[in-house]
Amino acid sequence: MPVPKRKTSKSKRDSRRAQQKLSVETASFCPQCKSPKLPHRACPKCGTYKGREVIPLDAEKKK
């Protein structure tokens, strides 16, 4: 098996790990009910996406 010839320095190791950070997802607001939602997803409160109702909330309430 291959073995490293030299010890990896702290600088080299840390600069490689700098790319592995977590990013915060930005929240957008629903144009219908103004509640925060994730971008490019249907609103969980009113069930609309791009001005159309895609999730009928009446069916969920009957369950």
Protein Blocks (a to p, Z undefined) as FASTA:
>chain_A
ZZdfbdcdfklmmmmmmmmcccdddddddfklopacdehiacfklopaehiafbdfklmm
mZZ
